[in-house]
Every structure is written in structure tokens, then in C-alpha cells.
Amino acid sequence: MTKKKIAVILAGCGVYDGAEIHESVLTMLAIQQAGAEYELFAPDIEQHHVVNHISGEEMNEKRNVMIEAARIARGNIKPLSELKVENADALMIPGGFGVAKNLCSFAVDGPDCKVNPEAELVVKSFHKAGKPIGALCISPALITKVLGAAEVTIGSDEGTAAAINKMGGTHVNTTHGEVIIDKKNKIATTPCYMLDATITQIAEGARNIVNTVLKMI
């Protein structure tokens, strides 16, 4: 029996300027534990900026999103431009500020943000093909910007929830491990580190959303 394949988009490496590492790794683990397989992708572009993860201060250097994401992928990663909807059964996007800085400009522009063209094309392609999309943490904001009328969650942050509603989405408040399912659009979302969470709670959220997405295939 052929294993189900999930395409995972990484937005760099590191919570403050890239992909959230715990969410990314635990999503990959959950996919394999569920008997499916994953393939990793990232845009081959310059990061919005680089942040010192100890001090939180911006650093005077430049990095590439795909090269940084390759740290999480152990080098086994492809440019986002090579992700074709016919080669995967579902799409998954872990969170981290890189989603809101590198995949789109939500961290800077809020509801008026612009989306990376490759990321936008991929999300639209999976949606049009009727293939499920899973989004963790802040990633539902990206999904909402691209698709508009989607029912999603980022937890309970009022400002982000209001921005999602302004972009045409419908936000639902949730707590740890909960998954909101938009059956019409085949979208599953969970809050993860948008809440004050432990790594155990992140693992639970990742496992729940992966199992939900796999059931929608």
C-alpha cells in the first residue's frame, strides 16, 4: 500500500526569524508515526532579517530561507518552486515568525500583508485540488490571506484573531491540542506556540493536526 505523502513548508530555522523548530520537527515525527511520509520545501529567498535568539535583537547579516531550513531538514530539502500539487496528498505549514516574515509580511503589515508568490501558488493549488491543508501556530494567518473565507484558529490572541477576521476569515478560540476543522475548505489549524505552551503540548498539537489531515485525504 502506498504511503500518504505530506508536503511540509519550512520558513527558515528559528522561532524569531524562521520556522519554529519544535513545531517543525514534531510535525515530521507525527507524520512518520502515523504511517505517512513527508517531503520538505522552502523558498529559495533571502530572509526578512536575522534575529539573535538569545537577546532577541536583530543582527547585521543576511541569510537564505532554504539554506537555514536545511538545518532542520538535515539537508534533504527542495526549493518551494519545485513543489507540485500532484506529488503530495496534503500540505502542512508549521509556524514560527518566519511564516509571517518570509512567507508573507503579516508580522509587519498585518491584514494588508503581501504573500510570497510561490507560497501563494502552492496554497491555492492544494485548495483547488481539494487536498487538505494543515497550518500550525501563526500559519493560519497566511492561509486566510490567500484563501479569504476560512475558519481557523491561532489560539486566543485578540489582535491576531481580529486581523484574521479582517482578512475575511473566521477565527475560533482554542486551547492546547485543539484542532479546528474547516470541512468545506479542507483546512485544519491548531495554535501550538501562539499559546504559552510546553514542548509536550506542542507534540500533542502536532499529532492531533497530522492525524486530522490524514483523515481528510
C-alpha positions as CSV (number, residue, x, y, z in Angstrom):
1,M,0.0,0.0,0.0
2,T,1.4,3.4,-1.0
3,K,2.1,5.7,1.9
4,K,0.3,9.0,2.0
5,K,2.7,11.9,1.4
6,I,2.6,15.3,3.1
7,A,4.5,18.3,1.7
8,V,5.8,20.4,4.5
9,I,6.9,24.1,4.0
10,L,9.6,25.4,6.3
11,A,10.1,29.2,6.6
12,G,13.7,29.1,7.8
13,C,15.2,27.9,11.1
14,G,14.3,29.5,14.4
15,V,11.2,30.9,16.1
16,Y,12.0,34.6,15.7
17,D,13.1,34.7,12.1
18,G,12.3,31.3,10.6
19,A,10.4,28.1,11.1
20,E,9.6,27.1,14.8
21,I,11.9,24.2,15.3
22,H,9.9,22.2,17.8
23,E,6.7,22.5,15.7
24,S,8.6,21.5,12.5
25,V,10.4,18.5,14.0
26,L,7.3,17.3,15.9
27,T,5.2,17.6,12.8
28,M,7.7,15.5,10.9
29,L,7.7,12.9,13.7
30,A,3.9,12.8,13.9
31,I,3.7,12.2,10.1
32,Q,6.0,9.2,10.3
33,Q,4.4,7.8,13.4
34,A,1.1,8.0,11.6
35,G,2.5,5.8,8.8
36,A,2.8,8.6,6.3
37,E,5.9,10.3,4.8
38,Y,6.9,13.9,4.4
39,E,8.9,15.9,1.9
40,L,10.3,19.3,2.9
41,F,10.3,22.5,0.9
42,A,11.3,26.2,1.5
43,P,11.5,29.3,-0.7
44,D,15.0,30.0,-2.0
45,I,14.9,33.6,-0.9
46,E,16.7,36.0,1.5
47,Q,15.2,36.1,5.0
48,H,13.4,39.2,6.1
49,H,16.0,39.7,8.8
50,V,18.2,37.7,11.2
51,V,17.5,37.7,14.9
52,N,19.8,36.7,17.8
53,H,17.8,34.1,19.6
54,I,19.4,34.9,22.9
55,S,19.0,38.6,23.0
56,G,16.1,39.0,20.6
57,E,17.9,41.7,18.8
58,E,18.3,42.0,15.0
59,M,21.7,41.0,13.6
60,N,23.6,42.8,10.8
61,E,23.8,39.8,8.5
62,K,21.8,38.1,5.7
63,R,20.7,34.5,5.4
64,N,18.8,32.4,2.9
65,V,15.5,30.8,4.0
66,M,16.1,27.5,2.2
67,I,19.7,27.2,3.4
68,E,18.5,27.8,7.0
69,A,15.6,25.4,6.7
70,A,18.0,22.8,5.5
71,R,19.4,22.7,9.1
72,I,16.1,21.2,10.2
73,A,15.8,19.0,7.2
74,R,19.4,17.7,7.6
75,G,20.0,18.9,4.0
76,N,17.1,17.0,2.5
77,I,15.0,19.9,1.2
78,K,13.8,21.3,-2.1
79,P,13.0,24.8,-3.3
80,L,9.4,25.7,-2.9
81,S,9.2,26.3,-6.6
82,E,9.6,22.5,-7.1
83,L,6.5,21.6,-5.0
84,K,3.8,20.3,-7.4
85,V,0.4,19.5,-6.0
86,E,0.1,16.3,-7.9
87,N,3.1,14.9,-6.0
88,A,1.6,15.2,-2.5
89,D,-1.6,14.2,-0.8
90,A,-1.7,17.1,1.7
91,L,0.1,20.3,2.7
92,M,1.4,21.2,6.1
93,I,2.9,24.5,7.3
94,P,4.5,24.7,10.8
95,G,4.6,28.1,12.5
96,G,7.3,30.5,13.6
97,F,7.8,34.2,12.8
98,G,9.4,33.2,9.5
99,V,5.9,32.4,8.2
100,A,4.8,36.0,9.0
101,K,8.1,37.5,7.8
102,N,9.4,35.3,5.0
103,L,6.4,33.5,3.5
104,C,4.3,36.7,3.9
105,S,4.6,40.1,5.5
106,F,1.9,39.7,8.2
107,A,4.4,40.4,11.1
108,V,4.9,43.9,9.6
109,D,1.8,44.7,7.6
110,G,-1.0,42.8,9.4
111,P,-4.1,42.3,7.3
112,D,-2.6,44.3,4.5
113,C,0.3,41.8,4.1
114,K,1.7,40.5,0.9
115,V,2.3,36.8,0.3
116,N,5.4,35.2,-1.3
117,P,4.2,34.3,-4.8
118,E,5.5,30.7,-4.6
119,A,3.7,30.1,-1.2
120,E,0.5,31.7,-2.5
121,L,0.6,29.5,-5.6
122,V,1.1,26.3,-3.6
123,V,-1.7,27.1,-1.1
124,K,-4.1,27.9,-4.0
125,S,-3.1,24.8,-5.9
126,F,-3.8,22.4,-3.0
127,H,-7.0,24.2,-2.2
128,K,-8.2,24.0,-5.8
129,A,-7.3,20.3,-6.0
130,G,-9.3,19.6,-2.9
131,K,-6.3,18.4,-1.0
132,P,-6.2,19.1,2.8
133,I,-4.0,21.9,4.3
134,G,-2.8,21.8,7.9
135,A,-1.5,25.0,9.5
136,L,0.1,25.4,12.9
137,C,0.7,28.5,15.1
138,I,0.7,31.7,13.0
139,S,0.4,29.9,9.7
140,P,-3.4,30.1,9.6
141,A,-2.9,33.9,9.1
142,L,-1.1,33.1,5.8
143,I,-3.8,30.6,4.8
144,T,-6.5,33.2,5.5
145,K,-4.7,35.9,3.5
146,V,-4.5,33.6,0.5
147,L,-8.0,32.0,0.6
148,G,-10.1,34.5,2.5
149,A,-13.2,32.9,3.9
150,A,-11.7,30.1,6.0
151,E,-12.5,29.0,9.6
152,V,-9.2,28.8,11.5
153,T,-7.6,29.2,14.9
154,I,-4.4,30.8,16.2
155,G,-5.4,30.2,19.8
156,S,-6.8,33.2,21.6
157,D,-4.7,36.3,20.8
158,E,-7.2,39.0,20.3
159,G,-5.1,41.1,17.9
160,T,-4.2,38.3,15.6
161,A,-7.8,37.0,15.7
162,A,-9.1,40.4,14.7
163,A,-6.6,40.6,11.8
164,I,-7.8,37.1,10.6
165,N,-11.4,38.2,10.7
166,K,-10.5,41.4,8.8
167,M,-8.9,39.3,6.0
168,G,-12.2,37.5,5.5
169,G,-11.6,34.6,7.8
170,T,-13.5,33.4,10.8
171,H,-11.4,32.9,14.0
172,V,-12.3,30.3,16.6
173,N,-10.7,30.5,20.1
174,T,-8.9,27.3,21.1
175,T,-6.5,25.9,23.7
176,H,-3.7,23.4,23.7
177,G,-4.0,20.5,21.3
178,E,-7.3,21.5,19.9
179,V,-7.8,21.4,16.1
180,I,-10.3,23.5,14.2
181,I,-11.6,21.8,11.0
182,D,-12.9,23.8,8.1
183,K,-14.7,20.9,6.3
184,K,-15.7,23.0,3.3
185,N,-12.1,24.1,2.5
186,K,-10.4,21.0,4.0
187,I,-8.3,23.1,6.3
188,A,-7.1,22.1,9.8
189,T,-5.5,24.5,12.2
190,T,-4.0,24.3,15.7
191,P,-2.5,27.0,17.9
192,C,0.8,25.5,19.3
193,Y,3.2,28.2,20.3
194,M,0.7,31.0,19.7
195,L,-0.2,29.9,23.3
196,D,2.2,29.7,26.2
197,A,3.0,26.1,25.6
198,T,5.3,23.3,26.7
199,I,7.0,21.0,24.2
200,T,4.7,18.2,25.3
201,Q,1.7,20.3,24.4
202,I,3.3,21.1,21.0
203,A,3.8,17.4,20.4
204,E,0.1,16.8,21.2
205,G,-1.0,19.6,18.8
206,A,1.3,18.3,16.0
207,R,0.0,14.8,16.5
208,N,-3.6,15.9,16.5
209,I,-3.4,18.1,13.4
210,V,-1.4,15.5,11.4
211,N,-4.0,12.8,12.2
212,T,-6.8,15.1,11.3
213,V,-5.2,16.0,8.0
214,L,-4.6,12.4,7.1
215,K,-8.2,11.5,7.8
216,M,-9.2,14.2,5.3
217,I,-7.2,12.7,2.4
